[in-house]
Amino acid sequence: MKKLCYLWLLLLPLAFTACTSYKSVPYLQNDSIVNQVSQKPELYDARIQPKDLLTITVSTTQAELAVPFNLTVPTIAITGLQRNTTTQPSLQSYLVDNKGNIDFPVIGTLRVGGLTKGEAEELVKSKLKDYLKEEPVVNVRFINYKISVIGEVNRPSTFTIANEKVNVFEALAMAGDLTIYGLRNNVKLIREDQSGVKQIITLNLNDANVVLSPYYYLQQNDILYVTPNKAKAKTSDITSSTSLWVSATSILVSVASLLVTIFK
């Protein structure tokens, strides 16, 4: 009887999978419609938000002139029970406050919230004109550009995006793609904007028009949630009920065996 139950549990997911409509599985259906739409080329560029961590480097042909604008902090290396300061300090990072400001050395307060990386670089350059005779090279980078993927994916996790640009499909690829129980037409995007307003947007990955959506590219701190289908819920219920039933049966068999042994 136990073998029959286990065999049923193994075959059950296959039965649900076989019943799933093929039309709900492929991504980017009706892609010919998207190819016919005239699109205005516009490369995505992330915008700075409150609580972002930034590194800002200033370079000039005379390195000593840029030193006051490149603050460093000592890097502590822990070896065993000892704490040793390394000889190569790291650059000071700047935390964007809730008003979108950072405190930059010499210059003072800079409002960078809502700016792209390029716009922030131009802002710093304009402020440095009063201090440097030559135009410096300014580089702004995000340190904590992260997104999270949870739900019906094979490897749910939080991922750090080094190039500061990631779309929905790239995020799902990093999470090992959807499981067979994930609903491709009901992927939730949870987003909080610069003012703290939260949104939950439903994305249909079966529809090729998703690549034209303003939510196709993910912002820092976005969360993708892949909702499960009904088969997953049914399988979960059946598995729980079957486990309880098998456990109860095992207990009864053990009690019966004990009673037989006693009264033999």
C-alpha positions, 0 to 999 in steps of 0.5 A: 500500500505504501509503495502505491501511495509513493508511486501516486505522489511521483506521478501526480506532478506529471499528470498536472503538467500534462494538463497544462495548456501549451499556450501558457508556457512560451515566453514572448508570444505574438512577437511579430506585432512588436516588430511592427511597432515603431520604437523610439530608441532610448537606452535605459539609465538608472536614476539615483534614489534615497538610500543608494550607496555611491562611489564618486571618483575625481581624476585630473592630470595632476593627481595631487589636486584631486586628492581632497575630493577622493576621500578614503577609509582604511580597510580592516582585514580580520585574520584569526583574532587579530585586526590588521589595517591593509595598506590599500584603503578603499574609497569613501562611499556616499549614502543618499539621504531621504531628501536625495542629498549627499555630503561631498568633500569641500563642495558640501551638500549635493542633490543627486536624487533623481539624477542618472549616473551621467547627470550626477557626473556633470553636476559634480564637474560643474561644482568643481570648476571653482576649485580646479583649473582643468576639467576633471574626469568624474566617475559615479558608480552604484555600490548597492544596485540589487534586485530580488527574485522570489516565488516559483523560480529555481533559485530565489535570491537577491542579486547584485547588478554590476552593470546597473542595468537588468531586464525582467528576463535577465533577472529570471535567468539569474534565478534559474528561470521559472519552475513548472508551477510558475505563472508566466502571465502573472509575475508581480513586480514590487517597486518603491519610488523615490518618494516612498510610494509602493506599486505592485505591477502585474507582468504577462511574460507570454505577451511580447509587448512586455518588452515595450513596457516601462517596467521591462527594466528593473530598478534598484531594490525591485522585487519580482514575485512569480506566483504559483499555479493551481496545480502547485496548491493542489499538489501541496494540499495532497502531499500534506494530506497524504503525509498525515494519512501515511503517518497515522496508518504507520502508528496504527500498524505499530500499535496493532503489531504491539498488541498482537505481540502482547496477547500472542 
